[in-house]
Amino acid sequence: MITVTGATGNVGRALVELLAGAGEEVVAVSRRTQPARAVQGVRWARADVGDAASMRPALAGARALFLLLGGELNIRGERPDALLEAAVDAGVEQVVLISSQAGATRPDAPAHARLRACEAAVRASGRNFTVLRPGGFASNAFAWAETVRTKRTVFAPFGDVALPVVDPADIAAVAAAVLGEGGHAGRTYELTGPEPISSRGQAAALSAALGEEVAFVELSREDAHAHMARFMPEEIVRGTLDVLGAPLPAEVRVSPDVETVLHRPARPFGEWAARNLPAFQ
């Protein structure tokens, strides 16, 4: 049995379907109510990875844990090793953690301190572990969905700064491979897309997918900060804008790790846009 946290998110939802499709028994954990559509072989559980006591029933009998911190849990909450202690007590043998590329490239950034602590707890747990460090997600473009639908316009800062954003479906596929195959214990994989693409370039890809022009309007850092601060913690806003506006060389580099694990190239942003077109129509 495999316990999957963040099971209703962009990565977790796809991972649950991949594991169930491969015949794995899955406990899908979410803080929200379970989806209406049942998936054979999947049992849903309401629990919070920031509350180890709530996770213990979902971990009972699991051989592996897929661990994803989301939202405010990236910066605050119960100490990460409490959850790892619960996993060890439950007999979990393998842990796959979604961390962040920036946790390694920006080791002093407050925005990623909790993920770094979670990595340390996973490494110290005594379990077989694999750490996945994705860069920026292609699905962050969902933030533009409303203005693309209503105004055929993308509003974003740093229009010509390009980063190799990764398709969440590729992250899920790598996680499924790591959970289902041998040979990944103790490894750290950096997950990126196949090429850097700017937010202006992403708007052009949306234009191509829609068959209609999508304009691009560049925001100042200050305007972007004010918008993001309405729904993101301050530490995350500052850290995100630092990466978007002044990426380090390691954050621009295309990693081979998706292809190494999956034996196929990473999916480009345009493929993600075409697959998620209904959100922008």
N, C-alpha and C positions, 0 to 999 in steps of 0.2 A: 504494500500500500504506500502511496505517495501523498503527503500533505502539501497542498499548494496554497500559499498565502497570496493576497492581492488577486483573488481569482476572478474578479469582475473587471479588472483593468485591462489595458491594451495588451500587456504581455501575458498576464495570468489567464485571461479568458482563452487566448489562443493556445496556451500551454495545456490547459485542462482538456481541450478538445483533442490535441495531439496525443496526449497520454492515454486518454480514454479510447481513442481510435486505435492505439497500439495494444489495447487489451489490458492496460494497467487499471488497478483499482485506485480511485482518486478520492481524497477528501478535499473539497474546494472550500477554502476559508475566505470569508468576507465580513466586513463590518456592516454591510447592507444586507437587505433581504435577498434571497436567492433568486436567480432568473426564473421566469415562468417556464422557459423551455427546458425540459429535463434532458439530461445526457446520460445514456446508458453507462453504468459503471462508475457514476459520480455521485457521491454523497455530499450535500452542502452543509456547512457548519458556520454559524455566526460566532465570531471570536475576533479578538484584537491582538495583533502581534506586539502591541505595546503593553499588554496585560498577560503575563505568562500564565497566570492561573486560568484565564479564560481559554487559553490554547491547549491546556493539558488534555481535555477530552478529544480534541481534533488530532492530537499526536499519538494517542493510544493505538498501538499496533502498527505504526508507520515504520517503514524501513528507510524512508528518505523524506527530507523536508526541503521544499523550495521556498526561500525566504526573500520577501520583498518588502521593504519599508516604504510607506507612501505618505505624502502630504506632510503634516506636522511631525510625524514620527521620524522624519529625516533629521530633525534638529532637537527634539525633546521627547520625553517619555521614560518609561521604566528602563533601567540599565539593560543593554543588549544581552549580557551574559545570563540574565534571568531566564530568557527564552531558551538559550542554548542549554542551560541546566535542565529545563523542563524536557527538552528534546532528548538529552542524554538519559534522563530518568525513564523516558518512554521507550528507550531502546532504539532510537533512530541511529542508523549507521552512516548515513550520507547527508550532507547539507550542501545545497547549491544556493549561493547568495548573489542577488543582484546588487552590486555596489555602483560605483560611478567612476568614469574615467578621471573626472576632476578631483576625486578623492586622492588620486595618486599624483596628478600633475600639479595640484595646488594643495600641498600637504598642510599648509597653515590656514587655509580658508575656513572660517567658522561654519559656513554653509554645509560643509561636508564632514564636520567633526564626528557626528553621530554615525555616519556610514563607516568612517575609519575605525571607530570603536566597535562597530558590528563586525567588521572584517577581523579585527583582533580577537574578538570573542569566538568567532567561527574557527579561526586558526588554532586557538587554545583549547577548543572543545574536546580534542582527541578523536573526533569523527573524521571520516573521509570527507574532504571538502573540495569544492571548486568555486572560485570567485569569478563572476562575470562583471566586467566594467564597461558598460556601454557609454558612448558619447551622447550627443543630443539626439532626441527621438524625432523621427519624421512626423510622428503623430502630434507633436507640439503645434503643427500647422492647423489642428482643429480649433485653435484659439482664433483663427481668422475666418472660421466657417460662416459666422453671422454676417460679417461685412462683405464676404464674397457672395453670399446668397442675395443680400439686399442692395449692395452697392457695386458688386463686381470689382472690389478693391481690397488689397492687402495693406494694412497699416503696420509697419514694423521698423525697429531701429537698425542701424548698421547694415544698410541694404546691400552693400557689396562685399561684406565679410563672409567668406565661404567656409563651411564646416562639413565634414563627411557624416551627415545625419544618418542614423540607422533605423531601418524598418523594425517596429516592435515584433512583427511576425518572424523576423530573423532571430531576434533575441529569444523568442519562445522556442523556435526550432533548435537553436543551440542548446538551450536548457533541456529540451526533450532528449536530445542526443546524449548530453552529459548524464542525465538521469537513467538512460536506457542502455548505455554502453560502458565498457570498461576503459581504462587508460586515461581518465581525466582527473584522477585524484591528485590534489595538491597543486593543480594548475590554476593560473589566472589568465583569463582571456579578455582582451580588449576588443570591443565590438563596435565597428563603424560601418557606414555605408561604403559603396565602391568608389566614390569620388566626392570632393568638396562641392557644395552647392550653397549659394547665398540665398537670403530671403527673397531678393529680387528674382533670382533664378527659380526659386520655388513658386513664386507667383506666375512666372512664365510657364512652368510645368502644369500648374492648375489651369492656365489659359488653354494649353494644348489639350488637356483632358476634357475640359468643358466645351471646347470648340468656340469659345468666346473670349474676348479680351478681358483680362483681369489687370487693372491698373495697380501700380505700386506707389505708395506714399511713404516716404521715410520719416519716422518719428525721431525727435531728439531723445537722448538718453533720459532726460528729465521727464518728458511726457510718457515714455515707456515705463519708467519707474512708477509714476503715479498710477498708471493703468494696472500694472502687475501687482502693486501693493494692495489693491482692493481684494485680492483673493489668494495671495501668497505671503508667507512670513517674510519679514524684512531681510533676514539673513539670506534666504533663498533668492530674493529679488536681486540683491547686490551681487551675489555670487554668479547668478545666471547672466546678468548684464556684463559682468567682467569677462566671462567666457565669450559671450556673443560679440562684444566690442573689441576685445584685445586678446584673441586666442593665442596660446603658446604654441610653439612649433609642434609639440607632441599632440596637441589637440586638433591640429590641421592634418596630421598624418593619417593616411588610410592604412588601417590595420588589416593583415591577411587572416585574422583569426576566424572570422565567419566562414571563409572559404576552407580554412584548414579543418574545421570541425564538420562542416556540412558537405564538403567536396563539391561545392558549386559557388559561384560568385554571390556576394551580397546583393540584395535587391536595390535598385536606384530609387530616388525619390519619386520620379515620374510613375513608376509602377505602383508605389504606395498611393499616389494621388488618384490614379485610375481606379484602383480597387476600392477606394473610399469616396468616390465621386458623389454618391447621394448626399453626403453631409454638406456639400458645397453647391448643390443645385437649387 
